């Protein structure tokens, strides 16, 4: 009678769960409307828990199918009649935690006794014991862990605790309840972290006016940011030529004396979201014939490809509200090669940039020296001189790696 009660409880729970999946959304929606401003948050939680329950049921079905397949293969090898039917019964009863597998093994064991007793029965009992240990200790934790994103150890402990407290019903509900608790704890921690961050000055600037809100267009985090392009000349948005040649219609030399219609540019610039107010740096090295206000580059005919910027700059760091930003621009101290058309090729411009004392980063100079040493080693025929060149190459490579590590460390520390 106890076995029939267990099976009845299992079927009842599965039926209630199935009905809740079909019609539970309507009842949950009515309850969520009572939560007011927190409705969307709780709606997302309910959706995640519902997905967890559905994943749990699918995981149970997958384990049952695996049990059915394994049982069918063993029964076929033993020559038991109606092997597929018996395997299906075994797989269905395997859905019931704790006692289901044992009950199924007993029923199928009776069938094996009619074929070859005691050999077939002993083999079946050994298979049942081994398979159930593998399923309980390995298959179920892995399947439930992946389906519900729950640690396999948590699934084992949950089943043991649930069975101890509520028996069969507790073992059946333990894993989805553990997944639901994990979802609730994750949501609580996320909201707690958000509240803690809003207590900082940066959080206070961001919280009242989240991005994409109306308030953000006038005050707070969305009022402005580093949205100003370094280069707007030569773009199709500013092309009004008859032949559609944006590069020739609006080259770099025109940028300082012509007004843009649709865009703006600048060095390390900031602007509001409509670019009504644009602020950027302007530099002069004492040699250029004009102020440096935008990134220099070559058009499609002059350079190696379109949008060919010939400068060095880096975006290093920024807060979410752009209340603090870090940008590095290496401004050449030689006169920039923009006047003579004979030098305006990508090779000549790059060479002038690298020779400019204020423009070459240490890493670039070291890379040039490393390449030169490699070429010298390939051409050298004197073994002694070749050995010295190799030592120099190794020393430069070590120095180059040290520079890279120092740059990465500085970027991480925000120095």
Secondary structure, DSSP 8 states (H G I E B T S, - for coil): -HHHHHHHHHHHHHHHHHHHHHHHHHHHHHHHGGGGGGHHHHHHHHHHHHHHHHHHHHHHHHHHHHHHHHHHHHHHHHT-TTHHHHHHHHHHHTTSTTTHHHHHHHHHHHHHHTTSTTHHHHHHHHHHHHHHHHIIIIIHHHHHHHHHT--HHHHHHHHHHHHHHHHHHHHHHHHHHHHHHHHHHHHHHHHHHHHHHHTSHHHHHHHTT-TTSSGGGTSGGGS-BS--BS--TT-GGG---SS--HHHHS-HHHHTTS--SS--B-EEEEE-TTSSSEEEE-B--SSSSS-B-S--EE-TTTSSSSSEE-SEEEEEEE-TT-SSEEEEEE--SS--S-S-GGG-SHHHHHHHHHHSTTT--HHHHHHHHHHHHHHHHHH---HHHHHHHHHHHHHHHHHHHHHHHHHHHHHHHT-
